[in-house]
Every structure is written in structure tokens, then in C-alpha cells.
């Protein structure tokens, strides 16, 4: 797994590349949590994530909990249909703001 990080205008952009599964979920989780500062504004671009296992879903839940505790905002974008269905079925999708494009995600951050 590769994780591309950039920042522009006070928004942190995180783009994981590859699968988020039992092997890579800890790396993904740790990388995102390290970037979640209090009141952070973050776009998590999932465009290049083709698969997310239950370990990845658990990481998403932990990321949400940490973001909430730090009053940080995370907007997801580029979530494919399979991952969206899994997140919806588990109720995790409701925890996040989901945008269709990166530009829409930035707009959602306000």
C-alpha cells in the first residue's frame, strides 16, 4: 500500500493506493491518525482503493472516532460501489460526509 499526502489551503489530502485489508489496514490507520490534528480539515480520496476488507472497515471506524474526538472533519471521495455498499451495510457510511469529487469534498469542508 502507498499513501500519498499533500496539503493545500489548510486542507490535508490523503490518497491511499491499493487494497486496505488485514495486512495494510494498520499502516493506513496509523498514517491517517498521524495526520488528524485537532480541528483538521481532511479529504480522504479513495479513488485508487479497489478493495477494503473488514479490517479496513474497522480502520475507518477508528478514524471516524478519532476525528470526532478531535473535532476534525473528514470528507470521503472516490469511494467505489463495492466499498460504498460494505460501508453502508455496516452503518459506517453514515459517519462520514461523502462527496463525488475532490472539489465537492473541499466545498463540504467549508
N, C-alpha and C positions, 0 to 999 in steps of 0.2 A: 504494500500500500504506500502511496505517496500522498502527501498533504501539502497543497500549495496555499500559502498565506500571503495576503497583501493588505494594505491599509490605504484608505483614501478618504479624506474629509471626515475623519473621526469614525469611520465605519471599517470594521475588520471583516475581510472576506476570507472565508475558509473553503477550500475546494478539495475534498478527498477524491482520490483517483484509485479505482479498483474495488474489490469486494470488501465489505465490512462484515466479517464473520468471527468465529471464535478465536482465530489466530490474530486478526488485525484489529478487532474491536478495542482491546486495551490501548493500543497505540493511538487510535482515533480518539478515544475518550480522553486520554491524557493530553493530547495535543489541543483539543478544543477547550478543555478545562483550564489549561495553562494560559489561554488567550482570553478567558472570560474574566474581565475586570469588573468591579462594581460599576453599574450603570452603563456597561458596554453596549454598543450597537453592532450587531453581528449578522452577516449574511452567510448562511451555510449553503453553498452551491453544490447540490447533489447530482448534477448533470452527468458526471463521469463515474457514478456509483451504479453498477449494474445489478448488484445483489446485496441484500442485507439479511443476515441470519437473526435468530432470536438474541444472540449475543450483541449484535448491532442495535437491535431494538432496545435492549436493556441499556446500552450506552446512551441512546437517545433520551431515555427516561432520566438517567442520571444527569445528563447535560441539562435537560429542562429543569430539574430540581435545583441544580447549582445556579443556573441563570436566574431562576425565580428568587433564590435566597440572596443574590447579589443585585437584584433589581435590574438585571441586564435584559435586553431584548434580542431575540434570535428570530430571524425570518428564514425559512427554508425555501429554496427554489430548485427547479430542475429535478424534482422527485419523480422517478418513473412510476408507471402504473402499478407494477408488482409491489414496489416498496410502499407506495401510497395505500394500496389495499391492505397490506400487512399492518401498517401503522394505524389505519382506520379500524381494522378488525380488533386490534388490541386497545383502542381508545387513545393511543399516543398521538395521533394526528391532531386531535383536538387541543393538545397542549401547545402547539406551535402555530404561528402565522405562516401560511403557505402562499407563495407568490409564483406566478407563471414565469416571470423573467427576473433577471438581476435588477433591472431598472425598477420594476414593480416592487421588488424586495426593498430597495433603497427608499422608495416612496413610503412603504409601510413603516419604516423606522422613524419617519417624521423628522 
